[in-house]
């Protein structure tokens, strides 16, 4: 786990920096900065809009006495997408936008759920099996 985190926090920024330098060399510094600032602004607007919709769905579920599991996952993925869009870079922007667009967000939620299920006791079926012995 430590190796994965180390790679994540060192490799991704290096790749992002290399992409920014390459794009800046091809189209210029000012257009590159405009793209980075533009995606940040668009991402903030989209994260706010999608976050408010998710909050409304959460409140509706609670009013209907329904457990808001999907709405909670939506909120987590939207928050992560918004945070990714705040970091400068092209790869994180792509992933952030994918988390904020409802169609691709559904795919990311499915991936997140399957990862969580595989790590939970009970495995793929999601059921937790508990056995007790009485002495």
C-alpha positions in Angstrom: 0.0 0.0 0.0 2.9 2.4 0.8 4.4 1.8 -2.6 1.1 2.5 -4.3 0.7 5.8 -2.5 4.3 6.7 -3.1 3.9 6.1 -6.8 0.6 8.0 -6.8 1.9 11.1 -5.2 5.2 11.1 -7.1 4.4 9.7 -10.5 1.2 11.5 -11.2 2.6 15.0 -10.5 5.7 14.3 -12.6 3.5 13.1 -15.6 1.2 16.2 -15.2 4.2 18.5 -15.1 5.7 16.8 -18.2 2.3 17.2 -20.0 2.0 20.9 -19.0 5.5 21.6 -20.3 4.9 19.7 -23.5 1.6 21.4 -24.2 3.1 24.8 -23.2 5.9 24.2 -25.6 3.5 23.4 -28.5 0.7 26.1 -27.9 2.4 28.6 -25.7 2.4 29.4 -22.0 -0.6 31.8 -22.0 -2.9 29.4 -23.9 -1.8 26.6 -21.6 -2.5 28.7 -18.5 -5.9 29.7 -19.9 -6.8 26.0 -20.4 -5.8 25.2 -16.8 -7.7 28.2 -15.4 -10.7 27.5 -17.7 -11.0 23.8 -16.7 -10.7 24.8 -13.1 -13.5 27.4 -13.4 -15.7 25.0 -15.4 -15.0 22.2 -13.0 -16.0 24.4 -10.0 -19.3 25.3 -11.7 -20.0 21.7 -12.6 -19.1 20.4 -9.2 -21.4 22.9 -7.5 -24.3 22.1 -9.8 -23.9 18.4 -9.5 -23.2 18.6 -5.8 -26.5 20.5 -5.3 -28.4 18.0 -7.3 -26.9 15.1 -5.3 -27.8 17.0 -2.1 -31.4 17.4 -3.3 -31.6 13.7 -4.1 -30.2 12.9 -0.6 -32.8 15.0 1.1 -35.6 13.5 -1.0 -34.4 10.0 0.0 -34.3 10.9 3.7 -37.8 12.5 3.5 -39.0 9.2 1.9 -37.3 7.2 4.7 -35.1 5.4 2.1 -31.4 4.7 2.9 -29.5 7.2 0.6 -26.7 4.8 -0.5 -26.6 5.9 -4.1 -26.7 9.5 -3.1 -23.9 9.1 -0.7 -21.7 7.5 -3.4 -22.7 10.3 -5.8 -21.6 12.9 -3.2 -18.2 11.2 -2.6 -17.5 10.8 -6.3 -18.6 14.4 -7.0 -16.3 15.7 -4.2 -13.4 13.7 -5.5 -14.0 15.0 -9.0 -14.1 18.6 -7.8 -10.9 18.1 -5.9 -9.2 16.6 -9.0 -10.2 19.6 -11.0 -8.6 22.0 -8.5 -5.2 20.4 -9.1 -3.5 21.8 -12.2 -3.0 19.2 -14.9 -4.6 17.5 -17.8 -4.9 13.9 -16.6 -6.5 15.0 -13.3 -8.9 17.3 -15.2 -10.0 14.4 -17.4 -10.7 12.2 -14.4 -12.3 15.0 -12.5 -14.7 15.8 -15.4 -15.5 12.1 -15.7 -16.5 12.1 -12.0 -18.8 15.1 -12.5 -20.6 14.0 -15.7 -23.5 11.8 -14.7 -23.0 9.0 -17.3 -19.3 8.5 -16.6 -19.8 9.0 -12.9 -22.1 6.0 -12.9 -19.1 3.9 -14.3 -16.8 5.3 -11.6 -19.3 4.5 -8.9 -19.7 0.9 -10.2 -15.9 0.5 -10.1 -15.7 2.0 -6.6 -18.5 -0.2 -5.3 -16.9 -3.4 -6.7 -13.6 -2.4 -5.1 -15.3 -1.9 -1.8 -17.2 -5.2 -2.0 -14.1 -7.1 -2.8 -12.4 -5.7 0.3 -15.3 -6.3 2.7 -15.7 -9.5 4.7 -18.0 -11.8 2.8 -16.3 -11.1 -0.6 -18.1 -10.4 -3.8 -21.7 -11.0 -2.6 -21.4 -8.2 0.0 -22.9 -10.3 2.7 -21.1 -10.5 6.1 -21.1 -14.0 7.5 -20.7 -14.2 11.3 -20.6 -17.4 13.2 -20.9 -17.7 17.0 -19.8 -20.5 19.2 -21.4 -21.1 22.5 -19.3 -22.6 25.2 
